[in-house]
C-alpha cells in the first residue's frame, strides 16, 4: 500500500464533504418534511439538532478517520485492535453505504434521464397529466431504468478510479460550484414570482397546528433523524474524508463549517421550491413526485420555462452525481483498506458489485412492481428505511459512545485528535458530559421512538 492520499486544500475537503452530505435527500426529503411538519417549526428543529447533535457526531467521525488513517471498516480495528466489540460498527457502516447506494443510484439515474428531457425540452408545454405520463414512461421502462443506473455506477466508479484529487475532488469542486450558482439563479426567480410571499411566510412563520395534526414528539423525532441524514453521519461516509486530512489543523472548525454550509444550502433549496410552489398553487408533494412531477409543472407555468427547467435539471444531476461519487469513494476505500486492493481493483470490483445490488431498484417500478416488504410501497422505500431509520442512528450512537465514552477509544484520545493542529478552533473540553451522555440519549430516542411510532403507535392511530 502506498502513502495515504490527501486533499489538495482545506477548501477541497470542505466542498467534497458538503457534496457527500447534501445529496438529493436535502432537495426532495427536506422540502416534503418541512411541508408536512409545520414549515418554519420543522426547519427550526432541524437547525437546532444539526448544531446540537449532528455536528458533534461529525467531529467524532472526522477524528476517528484522521487518527486511524483508515476508512470506517478498518478505523475501529486500527484504534482499538483488542476491543473487538467495537469493530462491528465498521461492518454496520459498510452495510449502510451499500444500502444508501441501492436506492440512491437509481434516483441519480432518473435525474440523468430528466437532464436529457431538460436538454431536449420534451417536458415543455405538457399538461400535468402528460408530465405524469412522461415520468411513468421512464420508470416503467425496465431497460432504460437499468441503463441509467449502470451509467451512474460506471461514471461514479470511474471518477473514483482516477484517484482522490484527480477524480473525486474535481467532481465535487466543479459540480457543486455549478450547482450552487444555478441554485441561486433559480432562488432569485422563485422569490420574485407574484404570490411568492405565501411560500416565504410558510418557511419563516411556524405552523403550530402541525403539532396537533402529527404529534409533538413525532415532529421532534423526525427533525432529529433529518439532522443525522442531512450530514450523512453514522455510516463512515465522513470518517473516510477525515482520513484524508493532514494533522496541521484542528477539526472542530471544519466540522462546524461543513454542517453550517450544508444547512445553508438546504435552506436555499427550500427558498427555491416553496415560493414557486405557492405562487402557482401546486401541491408540495413528497420525494420523487416533487422533483419529477411538481417542479416540471412549476416550470411550465413560468415564462422562459425551457431555460428554468434546463438549469434546474443540470444542477440536480450535478449534485446527485457528486454525492454518489463521494459515497462511492468511501466504498472504494473500504476495499483498499480491508483487502489491500489497489484503487483500480477496488473500483472495478465495486463497480460490478453495485450494478448487481442496484438492479432491484432499477426494476422495482416495472418488472418487479408490487414486490416489496409489508408496509413499504416499493423496495426503494424499504432500502431508505434501513438506511435512515436504522443504519444511520445506530452507527451515530456507536461512533459517539466509542469516541467519548469510558470504554472504546475514549474521550482523551478523541479530544487530543480533534484539537491536534496549529490552526482552527479548539473543541471545548468542558463539553465532555454533554458528548458522553446527552447526545447518546438523544440518538437513542431517535432510534427507539422511531420504531415504536412506525410499527406500534401509527397502526393504532396514536400520535404523540
C-alpha positions, -999 to +999 in steps of 0.1 A: +000+000+000+013+035-009+011+066+012-024+078+022-038+103-003-047+138+010-069+166-002-051+193-021-066+220+002-089+227+030-114+242+006-114+209-014-121+189+017-150+212+027-166+210-007-163+172-011-177+168+024-206+190+016-212+172-017-214+139+003-238+155+029-262+174+006-274+149-019-309+145-032-322+139+003-319+176+011-337+185-021-367+161-020-369+148+015-364+181+034-390+201+014-415+173+019-410+170+056-409+208+060-442+210+041-457+182+063-444+191+097-450+228+100-427+247+078-407+271+099-413+249+130-396+219+114-368+239+099-360+254+133-359+220+150-337+205+122-314+235+125-311+231+163-304+194+161-278+199+133-258+220+158-266+201+190-262+165+177-251+161+141-221+184+140-206+168+173-211+133+158-195+146+125-165+158+146-161+123+161-162+107+127-135+131+113-114+124+144-117+086+141-109+088+104-079+110+108-064+093+138-067+059+122-059+069+086-084+043+075-119+041+062-147+030+086-142-007+080-107-006+095-107+025+117-120+008+148-096-022+143-067+002+140-075+024+170-086-004+194-073-037+180-080-057+211-115-044+218-134-063+192-169-055+202-165-020+186-153-034+153-189-043+144-196-007+137-172-009+108-195-035+092-226-015+100-210+014+081-202-008+052-238-021+051-251+015+054-231+027+025-242-001+002-278+003+013-276+040+006-264+033-029-290+007-035-318+033-037-298+065-043-281+054-075-315+048-092-327+082-082-295+096-097-303+077-128-337+093-130-320+128-127-298+118-156-329+109-176-346+142-167-314+161-177-320+146-212-356+158-210-344+193-200-319+195-229-345+183-255-373+204-239-396+173-240-414+184-208-422+219-220-458+226-227-471+194-212-502+193-191-499+179-155-514+146-168-488+144-196-460+152-171-471+123-150-473+100-181-437+111-190-425+101-155-443+068-157-429+060-191-394+065-178-397+045-146-419+018-163-392+011-189-370-016-173-343-014-200-340+024-197-340+024-159-313-003-159-292+016-184-294+048-164-284+030-132-254+014-149-244+047-164-243+063-129-223+035-114-198+033-142-193+071-143-191+073-105-166+045-100-147+058-130-142+091-111-130+071-080-106+051-102-089+083-112-080+090-075-089+114-047-076+146-062-079+139-099-113+122-097-134+126-065-121+161-057-125+175-092-161+162-095-170+177-061-155+211-067-168+217-102-202+201-100-210+216-066-198+250-077-221+249-107-250+236-087-247+265-062-247+291-090-277+275-106-295+272-073-290+309-066-304+318-100-335+297-095-339+310-060-340+346-072-365+338-098-387+319-073-388+346-047-397+373-072-427+355-086-462+370-079-476+354-048-442+340-037-447+358-003-470+330+008-442+305+004-418+327+023-443+331+051-447+293+053-409+290+057-404+316+083-437+316+104-441+284+124-473+265+119-482+251+153-512+233+140-487+207+127-481+196+163-517+188+168-520+170+135-489+149+137-479+149+173-452+169+190-428+141+197-433+127+162-421+160+147-392+162+171-382+126+162-383+133+125-362+165+129-335+147+148-334+119+123-332+145+095-302+162+111-282+129+110-293+122+075-285+157+064-248+153+073-246+116+064-231+108+098-231+073+113-220+051+084-184+062+079-192+083+049-175+112+066-148+092+085-131+084+052-127+121+044-112+126+079-086+100+069-075+123+041-069+154+063-034+164+074-029+169+111-019+206+107-053+220+117-079+213+144-111+196+132-139+215+150-139+244+127-141+221+097-170+201+111-188+233+120-182+247+086-195+216+068-226+214+089-234+251+086-229+252+048-249+221+043-277+236+064-274+269+045-278+251+011-308+232+024-325+265+033-316+279-002-333+248-017-364+255+003-364+291-008-361+279-044-390+254-041-417+268-018-423+303-031-427+289-066-450+261-055-472+286-036-471+311-064-486+286-088-507+268-062-491+235-069-491+209-041-459+204-021-457+167-027-431+142-015-399+126-028-397+118-064-430+135-071-415+168-061-385+165-084-402+148-114-439+158-112-443+190-092-413+210-105-419+204-142-454+218-137-439+249-120-415+254-148-443+251-174-462+278-156-432+302-158-422+324-187-390+310-202-399+275-190-372+258-211-344+278-196-356+273-160-361+236-164-328+231-181-307+249-154-326+231-127-320+196-141-284+204-149-279+214-112-299+184-099-279+160-120-246+176-108-255+175-071-268+139-074-237+127-091-212+144-069-229+129-038-229+094-054-192+098-062-184+108-026-201+077-012-185+055-039-151+068-028-159+055+007-168+021-007-137+021-029-115+029+002-132+000+021-119-025-004-084-009-004-082-008+034-098-042+042-084-064+015-053-044+004-066-040-031-052-013-054-075+016-061-081+004-096-090-031-084-113-019-057-131+005-080-137-021-107-148-049-083-172-025-065-185-013-099-197-048-106-210-053-071-230-020-072-245-029-105-258-062-090-270-046-058-287-017-075-306-038-101-336-044-078-342-006-076-340-004-114-367-030-117-389-020-087-412+003-107-415-020-137-410-058-139-408-061-101-436-036-094-456-046-064-428-067-048-419-051-015-418-060+022-450-054+041-455-017+050-435-003+021-447+008-013-416-005-031-381-018-025-365+017-027-386+028+003-375-003+022-338+005+015-344+041+026-359+029+059-330+005+066-305+034+059-322+064+075-340+048+105-316+020+114-281+022+100-276+060+105-288+063+141-272+030+152-239+040+136-240+075+150-248+062+185-218+038+184-195+065+170-202+089+198-200+063+225-168+050+211-152+084+208-164+100+241-174+072+265-154+055+292-148+025+270-136+022+235-113+048+220-123+072+248-126+109+255-089+116+260-079+102+226-108+119+209-102+154+223-064+150+216-071+142+179-099+168+174-077+195+188-045+185+171-030+211+148-019+248+148-050+264+132-087+262+136-110+261+167-104+242+199-133+220+209-142+228+245-131+201+270-160+212+292-185+195+268-174+160+278-205+153+298-227+166+270-210+145+244-208+114+266-244+114+280-268+139+264-261+132+227-262+093+231-296+097+249-310+119+221-298+095+194-312+065+213-345+084+214-344+088+176-339+051+172-363+036+197-392+061+194-390+059+156-395+022+156-423+024+183-441+051+163-438+033+130-447-002+140-469+002+170-484+036+176-492+046+140-511+014+132-531+020+163-539+056+152-520+071+181-499+103+177-477+115+205 
